[in-house]
Amino acid sequence: MERFVDVAPGVRVWAEEIDGPGEPLLLVMGANASGLAWPDELVARLAERHRVIRYDHRDTGRSTHAFDEAPYAIRDLAEDAVAVLDAFGVDRAHVVGMSLGGTLAQLLLVEHPDRLLTATVFCTASLLPDADLPGPDPALLRLWGEFTDERSREQELDWRVEHWRLLNGSGVEFDAAWFRALEERIMEHSGREDSPAAHAAAAQDGLERGADLAEVTVPTLVIEAPEDPINPPPHATHLAASIKGATLVRIEGLAHAIPQPLIAPLAEAILAHTT
């Protein structure tokens, strides 16, 4: 079931529910990424045990694209997740966040712990800053400088596939055709061919919540992505240590993407935590 959720005056986000037999599970994707970036096969595996909800952040997919007229902060995106739960009548849910979605899941842990059954985060950084942790691969930083460049549809697809190639890392063979098909579905779903980039400009104030993370009681799983080119080790170890009682699980070969060969181990890790 699909629906639109009003999250702010004049701002709506697209959301989809995939019916399942168990407790609700909310998928929160990374920056500038549509909810369809969660592979359908992973969603189906999770829906064997859960009622799964995924959605497009503001300025992605079918949601409202209006950052220039109505700018917002990253923490507002966390409140959007709560609005999505409200729209589907969900009091509490398992929340799974990747990349920026992991940041939003941490904000939910400290701001709305009563709405979470569990949290799972991966490919993300802690809200407890540490200046000694490594930063993103310089090759990615160079590519990100091209986000808003004008490109034809085919050029845009080529650019996105190259982005996924860098995000995929070297731990698992890169399947360019698989990621190209994923991006073609996202383009068709969105009705747009440009690369969303609004989240890079969103205000980041209020994100240093390390002291609050230390008091979290919601069961939290941190999945380590050893090949992650954005938040490489020991980011996951630092994150797990900053969340009270968190569990750390490592998935070999995982980088900053969800390639087809890693869908099964990722689903197994999430379901082992939620059940």
Secondary structure, 3 states (H helix, E strand, C coil): CEEEEEEECCEEEEEEEECCCCCEEEEECCCCCCHHHCCHHHHHHHHCCCEEEEECCCCCCCCCCCCCCCCCEHHHHHHHHHHHHHHCCCCCEEEEEECHHHHHHHHHHHHCHHHEEEEEEECCCCCCCCCCCCCCCHHHHHHHCCCCCCCCHHHHHHHHHHHHHHHHCCCCCCCHHHHHHHHHHHHHHHCCCCCCCHHHCCECCCCCCHHHHCCCCCCEEEEECCCCCCCCCCHHHHHHHHCCCCEEEECCCCCCCCCHHHHHHHHHHHHHHHC
